[in-house]
């Protein structure tokens, strides 16, 4: 049985390339894994049908919140306080008692 705490990474993404996002994530994954966490992947690249979606950012935020429901903790990368999705994720983490970890 896996007793590791599950954590998701919350990071600003607007205006960044996939490579920039993934580079930042890799650093966080290595740090969190070394501390004994199981990192839940919330960098969604699935081929979702977005044909009826008016705002893809809201759609992907909803997927992130869905993943958050399986986590014990949330790791907030530098700059999270300037990203609207991260602000929402932070509020949820606070309100629902998830452990909050900040990049330092």
C-alpha positions as CSV (number, residue, x, y, z in Angstrom):
1,X,0.0,0.0,0.0
2,X,1.3,3.5,-0.9
3,X,1.3,5.7,2.1
4,X,3.0,8.7,0.4
5,X,1.2,12.0,0.6
6,X,-0.1,13.1,-2.8
7,X,0.7,16.6,-3.9
8,X,-0.1,18.7,-7.0
9,X,2.0,21.5,-8.5
10,X,0.3,24.9,-8.9
11,X,2.2,27.2,-11.2
12,X,1.7,30.1,-13.5
13,X,1.4,29.0,-17.2
14,X,0.1,32.0,-19.1
15,X,2.6,33.2,-21.7
16,X,5.0,30.3,-21.1
17,X,6.0,27.6,-23.6
18,X,5.4,23.9,-22.7
19,X,9.2,23.5,-22.3
20,X,9.3,26.4,-19.8
21,X,6.4,25.0,-17.9
22,X,7.8,21.5,-17.9
23,X,11.3,22.7,-16.8
24,X,9.8,24.4,-13.8
25,X,7.7,21.3,-13.0
26,X,10.7,19.0,-13.2
27,X,12.5,21.0,-10.6
28,X,9.4,20.8,-8.3
29,X,8.9,17.1,-9.0
30,X,12.5,16.3,-8.0
31,X,12.2,18.4,-4.8
32,X,8.8,17.0,-3.8
33,X,9.8,13.4,-4.6
34,X,12.9,13.7,-2.5
35,X,10.7,14.8,0.4
36,X,8.6,11.7,0.0
37,X,5.6,13.0,-1.8
38,X,3.8,11.4,-4.8
39,X,3.4,14.1,-7.4
40,X,0.0,14.1,-9.3
41,X,0.4,15.2,-12.9
42,X,-1.8,18.3,-13.6
43,X,-0.1,19.3,-16.8
44,X,-3.0,18.2,-19.0
45,X,-2.1,17.5,-22.6
46,X,-4.9,15.0,-23.3
47,X,-6.9,15.5,-26.4
48,X,-10.0,16.9,-24.7
49,X,-13.0,17.8,-26.9
50,X,-13.1,21.6,-26.4
51,X,-15.6,22.2,-29.2
52,X,-18.4,23.3,-26.7
53,X,-16.0,25.0,-24.3
54,X,-16.3,28.8,-24.2
55,X,-13.1,29.3,-22.1
56,X,-10.4,26.6,-22.1
57,X,-8.7,28.2,-19.1
58,X,-11.8,27.5,-17.0
59,X,-12.0,24.0,-18.4
60,X,-8.4,23.2,-17.5
61,X,-8.8,24.8,-14.1
62,X,-11.7,22.4,-13.4
63,X,-9.5,19.5,-14.3
64,X,-6.9,20.8,-11.9
65,X,-9.5,21.1,-9.1
66,X,-10.7,17.6,-9.9
67,X,-7.1,16.4,-9.4
68,X,-6.8,18.4,-6.2
69,X,-9.6,16.4,-4.7
70,X,-7.1,13.4,-4.7
71,X,-4.3,15.3,-3.0
72,X,-3.1,15.9,0.5
73,X,-1.0,19.0,-0.4
74,X,-0.5,21.7,-3.0
75,X,2.9,23.1,-4.0
76,X,2.8,26.7,-5.2
77,X,5.6,27.8,-7.5
78,X,7.0,31.3,-7.5
79,X,4.6,33.8,-9.0
80,X,1.5,31.9,-8.1
81,X,0.0,35.0,-6.4
82,X,-0.1,36.7,-9.8
83,X,-1.9,33.9,-11.7
84,X,-5.7,33.8,-11.4
85,X,-5.9,29.9,-11.6
86,X,-3.3,29.6,-8.9
87,X,-5.1,32.1,-6.7
88,X,-8.3,30.0,-7.0
89,X,-6.3,26.8,-6.3
90,X,-4.8,28.4,-3.3
91,X,-8.1,29.5,-1.9
92,X,-9.5,25.9,-2.3
93,X,-6.4,24.5,-0.6
94,X,-6.8,26.8,2.3
95,X,-10.6,26.3,2.6
96,X,-10.4,22.5,2.4
97,X,-7.4,22.1,4.7
98,X,-4.7,20.9,2.2
99,X,-1.1,21.2,3.3
100,X,0.3,24.3,1.4
101,X,3.9,24.3,0.4
102,X,5.6,27.3,-1.2
103,X,8.6,27.4,-3.5
104,X,11.4,29.1,-1.7
